[in-house]
């Protein structure tokens, strides 16, 4: 590391970044509810973080038409593997260390969905055939394998990073169309944190956070 002062304990860290509000700390759930499902069903893009267990990490992007990640049940996802560079970093990592982290994006939606859990690799033919995509002139493309993720934690993440980056630009009509049907963050937080607040109050907290704590 460069010759800079480093923070080496959680106490030092928390002196700078205090613990989160209970509404934020308690919004993580251990399954895929309707809010999570609506997000995944509309997502065309997911980032998959894996590790080989020895401290070497990889983040791999995956993209297909919206809804390409299959929800098998409230605790299980299947992500198809399309033709790529054959490095298979995600899969070799999972064989050594099955813990994974996912971030789902929906164009036009400022919120992101974070999912973490344990992964496995399957070549189950019926599952793979269910995730086939039509290609021009070559018939259906069936993935060679799929990544199964057993969900342990799921949470909708606040929008400030997307606002700061202006990730989706200013095409409001396009963004609104893409966002249709995705759960509002305030509604999801009220359900996930099981907190007895009116969603309008939570929405005001979120909006104030986006305005006052953006930088």
C-alpha positions as CSV (number, residue, x, y, z in Angstrom):
1,X,0.0,0.0,0.0
2,X,1.2,3.6,-0.5
3,X,2.6,5.5,2.5
4,X,-0.8,6.8,3.7
5,X,-2.5,6.6,7.1
6,X,-4.7,3.5,7.2
7,X,-7.8,2.6,9.2
8,X,-7.2,-0.8,10.7
9,X,-10.0,-1.4,13.2
10,X,-13.8,-1.2,13.1
11,X,-13.7,1.3,16.0
12,X,-11.7,3.7,13.9
13,X,-14.0,3.2,11.0
14,X,-17.2,3.7,13.0
15,X,-15.7,6.9,14.5
16,X,-15.9,8.3,10.9
17,X,-18.9,6.3,9.5
18,X,-21.4,5.7,12.3
19,X,-23.7,2.6,12.4
20,X,-26.7,2.8,10.1
21,X,-30.2,3.6,11.2
22,X,-32.3,0.5,12.3
23,X,-34.5,1.0,9.1
24,X,-31.4,0.4,7.0
25,X,-29.7,-2.2,9.2
26,X,-32.9,-4.3,9.4
27,X,-34.0,-4.2,5.8
28,X,-32.1,-7.4,4.8
29,X,-34.3,-10.4,4.3
30,X,-33.3,-14.1,3.7
31,X,-35.5,-14.8,0.7
32,X,-36.9,-13.4,-2.5
33,X,-40.2,-11.6,-1.8
34,X,-42.5,-9.8,-4.3
35,X,-40.3,-6.7,-4.3
36,X,-37.1,-8.7,-5.1
37,X,-39.0,-10.8,-7.7
38,X,-40.3,-7.8,-9.6
39,X,-36.8,-6.4,-9.8
40,X,-35.1,-9.6,-11.0
41,X,-37.9,-10.2,-13.5
42,X,-37.2,-6.8,-15.1
43,X,-33.4,-6.9,-14.8
44,X,-31.3,-7.4,-18.0
45,X,-28.0,-7.1,-16.1
46,X,-26.3,-8.6,-13.1
47,X,-22.8,-8.4,-11.6
48,X,-21.5,-11.6,-9.9
49,X,-18.8,-11.3,-7.3
50,X,-16.9,-14.5,-6.4
51,X,-13.7,-15.5,-4.6
52,X,-11.3,-18.5,-4.9
53,X,-11.2,-18.5,-1.0
54,X,-7.5,-17.4,-1.0
55,X,-8.2,-13.7,-1.2
56,X,-8.5,-13.5,-5.0
57,X,-11.7,-11.9,-6.2
58,X,-13.6,-11.5,-9.4
59,X,-16.6,-9.5,-10.6
60,X,-18.2,-10.8,-13.7
61,X,-21.0,-9.0,-15.7
62,X,-23.9,-11.0,-17.1
63,X,-26.5,-9.6,-19.4
64,X,-29.5,-10.9,-21.5
65,X,-33.0,-9.8,-22.2
66,X,-34.9,-8.7,-19.0
67,X,-35.9,-11.6,-16.8
68,X,-33.0,-13.8,-18.0
69,X,-32.3,-14.9,-14.4
70,X,-34.7,-17.6,-13.5
71,X,-36.4,-17.6,-10.1
72,X,-36.8,-21.2,-9.2
73,X,-38.3,-20.5,-5.8
74,X,-38.2,-18.0,-3.0
75,X,-34.6,-19.0,-2.1
76,X,-33.1,-20.1,-5.5
77,X,-31.9,-18.3,-8.6
78,X,-30.5,-19.8,-11.9
79,X,-28.2,-17.7,-14.1
80,X,-27.5,-19.0,-17.6
81,X,-23.9,-19.0,-18.9
82,X,-23.8,-17.7,-22.5
83,X,-20.8,-18.0,-24.8
84,X,-17.9,-15.9,-23.6
85,X,-14.1,-15.9,-23.3
86,X,-13.9,-19.4,-21.7
87,X,-12.0,-18.0,-18.7
88,X,-14.8,-19.4,-16.4
89,X,-13.5,-17.4,-13.5
90,X,-16.9,-17.3,-11.8
91,X,-17.3,-21.1,-12.0
92,X,-13.7,-22.1,-11.0
93,X,-14.1,-19.7,-8.0
94,X,-17.4,-21.3,-7.0
95,X,-15.9,-24.7,-7.1
96,X,-13.3,-23.6,-4.6
97,X,-15.5,-21.2,-2.5
98,X,-19.3,-21.2,-3.1
99,X,-20.1,-17.8,-1.5
100,X,-21.3,-15.2,-4.1
101,X,-22.6,-11.7,-4.2
102,X,-24.9,-10.3,-6.9
103,X,-26.0,-6.8,-7.9
104,X,-29.0,-6.5,-10.2
105,X,-29.7,-3.3,-12.3
106,X,-32.8,-2.2,-14.2
107,X,-32.3,0.6,-16.7
108,X,-34.1,3.7,-15.4
109,X,-34.4,2.5,-11.9
110,X,-32.1,4.2,-9.4
111,X,-32.4,1.5,-6.8
112,X,-30.3,-1.6,-7.1
113,X,-30.9,-5.1,-5.7
114,X,-28.2,-6.9,-3.7
115,X,-28.3,-10.6,-3.2
116,X,-25.8,-12.9,-1.5
117,X,-25.7,-16.6,-0.8
118,X,-24.1,-19.9,-1.8
119,X,-23.7,-21.0,-5.4
120,X,-23.4,-24.3,-7.3
121,X,-23.0,-25.2,-11.0
122,X,-25.6,-27.3,-12.9
123,X,-25.8,-28.8,-16.4
124,X,-29.4,-30.0,-15.8
125,X,-30.8,-30.2,-19.4
126,X,-34.5,-29.3,-18.7
127,X,-33.4,-26.2,-16.8
128,X,-30.9,-25.2,-19.5
129,X,-33.5,-25.7,-22.2
130,X,-35.9,-23.5,-20.3
131,X,-33.4,-20.7,-20.6
132,X,-32.7,-21.0,-24.3
133,X,-32.7,-17.9,-26.4
134,X,-33.7,-17.6,-30.1
135,X,-30.8,-16.5,-32.3
136,X,-30.9,-15.3,-35.9
137,X,-30.5,-18.2,-38.3
138,X,-29.0,-20.6,-35.7
139,X,-32.0,-21.8,-33.8
140,X,-32.3,-21.7,-30.0
141,X,-29.1,-21.1,-28.0
142,X,-29.1,-23.3,-24.9
143,X,-26.6,-22.4,-22.2
144,X,-23.9,-25.0,-21.5
145,X,-24.3,-24.6,-17.7
146,X,-26.2,-22.4,-15.2
147,X,-25.1,-20.9,-11.9
148,X,-27.5,-21.8,-9.1
149,X,-27.6,-19.3,-6.2
150,X,-29.2,-20.2,-2.8
151,X,-30.3,-16.9,-1.4
152,X,-29.2,-16.1,2.1
153,X,-29.5,-12.3,2.0
154,X,-31.4,-9.8,-0.2
155,X,-31.8,-6.1,0.1
156,X,-32.8,-3.2,-2.1
157,X,-30.1,-0.6,-2.0
158,X,-30.5,3.2,-2.0
159,X,-30.1,5.3,-5.1
160,X,-27.4,7.8,-4.3
161,X,-24.6,6.1,-6.3
162,X,-26.8,6.0,-9.4
163,X,-27.9,9.6,-8.9
164,X,-24.3,10.8,-8.4
165,X,-23.1,8.9,-11.6
166,X,-26.1,10.0,-13.6
167,X,-26.0,6.4,-14.8
168,X,-29.3,6.5,-16.7
169,X,-29.1,10.0,-18.1
170,X,-32.1,12.2,-18.4
171,X,-34.4,10.4,-20.9
172,X,-37.3,10.6,-18.5
173,X,-39.9,8.9,-20.8
174,X,-37.6,5.9,-21.5
175,X,-36.6,5.6,-17.8
176,X,-40.2,5.8,-16.6
177,X,-41.2,3.0,-19.1
178,X,-38.4,0.8,-17.9
179,X,-39.1,1.4,-14.2
180,X,-42.8,0.5,-14.5
181,X,-43.7,-2.4,-12.2
182,X,-40.5,-2.3,-10.1
183,X,-41.3,-1.9,-6.4
184,X,-40.8,1.5,-4.8
185,X,-37.9,1.5,-2.3
186,X,-40.0,2.9,0.5
187,X,-42.6,0.1,0.1
188,X,-39.9,-2.6,0.1
189,X,-38.1,-1.1,3.1
190,X,-41.3,-1.1,5.1
191,X,-41.9,-4.7,4.4
192,X,-38.3,-5.9,4.7
193,X,-37.5,-4.1,7.9
194,X,-41.0,-5.0,9.3
195,X,-41.2,-1.4,10.6
196,X,-44.4,0.3,11.6
197,X,-43.9,3.4,9.6
198,X,-46.1,4.9,6.9
199,X,-44.4,4.5,3.5
200,X,-44.8,8.2,2.9
201,X,-42.7,8.9,5.9
202,X,-40.0,6.4,4.7
203,X,-40.2,8.0,1.3
204,X,-39.5,11.4,2.8
205,X,-36.5,10.0,4.6
206,X,-35.2,8.5,1.4
207,X,-35.7,11.7,-0.5
208,X,-34.1,13.8,2.2
209,X,-31.2,11.3,2.3
210,X,-30.8,11.6,-1.5
211,X,-30.7,15.4,-1.3
212,X,-28.7,16.0,1.9
213,X,-26.3,13.1,1.9
214,X,-25.5,12.8,-1.8
215,X,-22.0,14.1,-1.2
